[in-house]
Amino acid sequence: MIAAKRDRHELSDPQIDWVISAYTRGVVADEQMAALAMAILLNGMNSREISRWTNAMINSGERMNWSSITRPTADKHSTGGVGDKITLPLAPLVAACGGAVPQLSGRGLGHTGGTLDKLESIPGWRAELSNEEMLKVLQDCGAVICAAGAGLAPADKKLYALRDVTATVEAIPLIASSIMSKKIAEGTSSLVLDVKTGSGAFMSDPAQAGILARTMVELGKNAGVKTRALVTAMDVPLGLTVGNALEVRESVEVLAGGGPSDVIELTLLLAREMIELAGISGKDPESALKDGSAMDVWRKMISAQGGNPGAPLPVARENQKFLATESGRMVGMDAMKVGVAAWRLGAGRSRQGEKVQAGAGIELHAKPGEEIAAGQLLMTLHTDEPERFPRALDALAGSVTIVAGGAVNRLPLIVERIQ
Amino acid sequence: MIAAKRDRHELSDPQIDWVISAYTRGVVADEQMAALAMAILLNGMNSREISRWTNAMINSGERMNWSSITRPTADKHSTGGVGDKITLPLAPLVAACGGAVPQLSGRGLGHTGGTLDKLESIPGWRAELSNEEMLKVLQDCGAVICAAGAGLAPADKKLYALRDVTATVEAIPLIASSIMSKKIAEGTSSLVLDVKTGSGAFMSDPAQAGILARTMVELGKNAGVKTRALVTAMDVPLGLTVGNALEVRESVEVLAGGGPSDVIELTLLLAREMIELAGISGKDPESALKDGSAMDVWRKMISAQGGNPGAPLPVARENQKFLATESGRMVGMDAMKVGVAAWRLGAGRSRQGEKVQAGAGIELHAKPGEEIAAGQLLMTLHTDEPERFPRALDALAGSVTIVAGGAVNRLPLIVERIQ
């Protein structure tokens, strides 16, 4: 099979079924799967192969069943970015509009944060639920955000850990099948994908992000899941906060009817896509933010998982200012550099299993488009360990572009919409 | 480094040194080296990278030192084929002409035989020698054929075992560096390469075999070893025997001044190249075959390693005839099919460490160019285990092409000569 893909042949259905099953059982060794993954990265897979590969990964584990839920299920997946806290306000918002949102989420790695890491900054909140607990929270609240169980697509878990150490993460067929195998196994009936593009995204090139989005939409449709994708901007951080507790605070502001305009706009756009795809009509997510019904779901959902939605959020022990060194218009802010700085402050992890700091991260006090004066406060850096400041500041070198009279150079919030 | 080669960048000298050293020490995992090997196979390495890779593998272990030998050292390496027993008559022949031949050899895998497996069919003969024993046999006899010690290019041993199970054997940069790291570490001052091509060879395409040959000649010259290569025919088996003891018998016939013409011709051609490259003049290898001096070296060399050159060779317990089913001219004989049949009879192994049968193999009673009558004996199959005959006969289906009045379709013995 390795030789076949190496020599640009198609893999047959039985070959794909066999290799995924044999790898999960340990019959195919890590070094053999690594060679195959590199051959797939360099020589590709066609849509039949990707579809079969995805199915084989789904079949390596259990499938969730939400048939006891009477509301239509709606799920969302983001490929991850800097300051991307959208899941936090979005899940209770869609629930407030009548959807059931089973949001199985992950932890962060590298410069992008993870939804579970963010929520774990809320005192008492628990990410790990049994399947029964998950169903109960979803039934009682209309939304649940928790860790995916070990029984869901175990082949993907093993393969992802291997790809992470063998430079084979960046293969569109493997990215698409990894994401979609988990999402399809989660058993949602509709799915909206938020594929990020720009410097802070996994797929920095918008054309590549579009290919990934179309591949995933096709996989979803083949599996009977109503699927749409938005390719959205991640050249600039989302909102005004990057870091776990800082992002929870901003999410709560949005649920309270405030918050930064880009976070509000993307939350509402995704909510409308999810509601429409789930077949819900006559509901306006904007009013669910204004009338407090989304906030009610949030508080109930956090409480149901042991969290105290009213408790003060952790604050880092130390902070440092980052000032503008020149005057002019801010025309760009590099999401990757800000993400790396937040990671270095302790908000992110370098290895699976590493602890993250709840309070660490960055507050942004200005965004592209604003006029800046030299000496003006641009960011506040937070960490419990002040020895982390120098390397974080190194990462921020050149992160902000300020010029006299230049035009703002950034992606539109929605780069592409794929139905 | 994996990502760099995946993205078609050059690897730097320090990167190459590090990865070979780290892999040998177990710091780089098998799955990481497998992904890198696949990226090298698909994206290539330039001549600087191949040269550095080879050096790093040499530096992973010891280098042999023959400075106490007064004769010029001359070595030969064949990439392996079906019935390729040339090392057996060649090493004593070159020694009889005044060269010192330190022939560190390997065992067979798959359809090609190994020099050590062949010699081990001689009762008492020992392949494993200490460095001191090796030097003594070379000093006393002018030639030594033995196993390469574990201290020689250990990085290559580990990497070859990995490539074997990850479909990354067929990468010219990795083949060339594997062969040349061992040959350069062996410390010979001159080297003649016999690169086989045709169906029974590792590199069936003559153009690819030529690229491999030129890559290796360049590596040898860069390392200060006088190196030449012949690309030679392996579309048809060499000689009239395939199998361990059968090939020793044929080699002894050549040393006695007889034997099949193709084996004699290739042995003499390679001997002349080795003698010339070693700077020996006024010696005629043909007369060393006729006057018995090459046979004298053979007997002395076999005895020095515990073998009894006069003892009868093992004969397989069972044999079966393979007859022509039609009349006409034999225009082709597929070396691969004959090699696979001999392997299935027990002459070869499927896995490193497996035992082989000394007496198993195939005697050929006709070769391409001969007129054949239906019912004529074409081959005799030998094995200790008669249950092996059916699968060996399956492999021989279509191995011989007999047509009425057709032209012989085979490669010239010497396809290309690279100086």
HADDOCK unambig.tbl for C-alpha pairs under 7 A between the chains (distance, minus, plus):
assign (segid A and resid 2 and name CA) (segid B and resid 166 and name CA) 6.80 0.50 0.50
assign (segid A and resid 2 and name CA) (segid B and resid 167 and name CA) 5.92 0.50 0.50
assign (segid A and resid 3 and name CA) (segid B and resid 167 and name CA) 5.32 0.50 0.50
assign (segid A and resid 30 and name CA) (segid B and resid 31 and name CA) 5.54 0.50 0.50
assign (segid A and resid 31 and name CA) (segid B and resid 30 and name CA) 5.54 0.50 0.50
assign (segid A and resid 31 and name CA) (segid B and resid 31 and name CA) 3.75 0.50 0.50
assign (segid A and resid 31 and name CA) (segid B and resid 34 and name CA) 5.42 0.50 0.50
assign (segid A and resid 31 and name CA) (segid B and resid 166 and name CA) 6.81 0.50 0.50
assign (segid A and resid 32 and name CA) (segid B and resid 165 and name CA) 6.79 0.50 0.50
assign (segid A and resid 32 and name CA) (segid B and resid 166 and name CA) 4.98 0.50 0.50
assign (segid A and resid 34 and name CA) (segid B and resid 31 and name CA) 5.43 0.50 0.50
assign (segid A and resid 34 and name CA) (segid B and resid 34 and name CA) 6.11 0.50 0.50
assign (segid A and resid 34 and name CA) (segid B and resid 35 and name CA) 5.22 0.50 0.50
assign (segid A and resid 35 and name CA) (segid B and resid 34 and name CA) 5.24 0.50 0.50
assign (segid A and resid 35 and name CA) (segid B and resid 35 and name CA) 4.76 0.50 0.50
assign (segid A and resid 35 and name CA) (segid B and resid 38 and name CA) 5.62 0.50 0.50
assign (segid A and resid 35 and name CA) (segid B and resid 166 and name CA) 5.99 0.50 0.50
assign (segid A and resid 38 and name CA) (segid B and resid 35 and name CA) 5.62 0.50 0.50
assign (segid A and resid 38 and name CA) (segid B and resid 38 and name CA) 6.29 0.50 0.50
assign (segid A and resid 38 and name CA) (segid B and resid 39 and name CA) 6.57 0.50 0.50
assign (segid A and resid 39 and name CA) (segid B and resid 38 and name CA) 6.57 0.50 0.50
assign (segid A and resid 165 and name CA) (segid B and resid 32 and name CA) 6.78 0.50 0.50
assign (segid A and resid 166 and name CA) (segid B and resid 2 and name CA) 6.80 0.50 0.50
assign (segid A and resid 166 and name CA) (segid B and resid 31 and name CA) 6.83 0.50 0.50
assign (segid A and resid 166 and name CA) (segid B and resid 32 and name CA) 4.99 0.50 0.50
assign (segid A and resid 166 and name CA) (segid B and resid 35 and name CA) 5.98 0.50 0.50
assign (segid A and resid 167 and name CA) (segid B and resid 2 and name CA) 5.92 0.50 0.50
assign (segid A and resid 167 and name CA) (segid B and resid 3 and name CA) 5.32 0.50 0.50
